[in-house]
Amino acid sequence: MDEPRPHAGRRFRHPRVAGHRVRGDRPVTVATLLKPTHAVEGQFAAYNAQDLAAFCSFYGDDAVLGGFNDEPHTRGLAAIRARHEALFAEFPQNKAVLLHRLVVGNTVIDHERVFRSPDAEPFEVAAIYTLAGGKIARVDFVK
């Protein structure tokens, strides 16, 4: 019987990479197997479900949010968590609808229509996501 490889004992628990452990003789990281849109799709679904823990899991620890061509207004995962916790509390029926998505390398641009409540006037926004290591590193908003 062959000796097991030292890194072959653990499997990734993500549904898209279940069963993948190694590529050749090297361990495989989840980030190398996921499409750049994975993190954006996941945070979008978590945003609409107002699942704060799931939403934050798609952001890097040092992620930043800001207006397009402006300085970031929110720095770090703790600040992103606090911002969205307040947003979800203020607008419990908040939802976004994806109108269009463009992917260029590790940048994903979403055109969204946001509804704060069923009877509120919706607004449109472009969210420009920059990814690093499979996580969202920066989001720039154009309103």
Long-range contacts (C-beta under 8 A, 24 or more apart in sequence): 29-134, 30-134, 31-133, 31-134, 31-135, 34-134, 36-103, 36-105, 36-106, 36-107, 36-108, 36-131, 37-101, 37-103, 37-108, 38-134, 39-129, 39-131, 39-134, 39-135, 39-136, 40-101, 40-108, 40-110, 40-129, 40-131, 40-136, 43-136, 44-96, 44-98, 44-110, 47-84, 47-96, 48-95, 48-96, 50-88, 50-92, 50-94, 52-81, 52-84, 52-85, 52-88, 55-84, 56-80, 56-81, 56-84, 58-135, 58-136, 59-135, 59-136, 60-132, 60-133, 60-135, 60-136, 60-137, 62-137, 63-135, 63-136, 63-137, 63-138, 63-139, 64-137, 64-138, 64-139, 65-138, 65-139, 65-141, 66-138, 66-139, 66-140, 66-141, 67-140, 67-141, 67-142, 67-143, 68-126, 68-128, 68-140, 68-141, 68-142, 69-140, 70-140, 72-138, 91-116, 91-117, 93-117, 93-118, 99-124, 106-130, 106-131, 106-132, 107-131
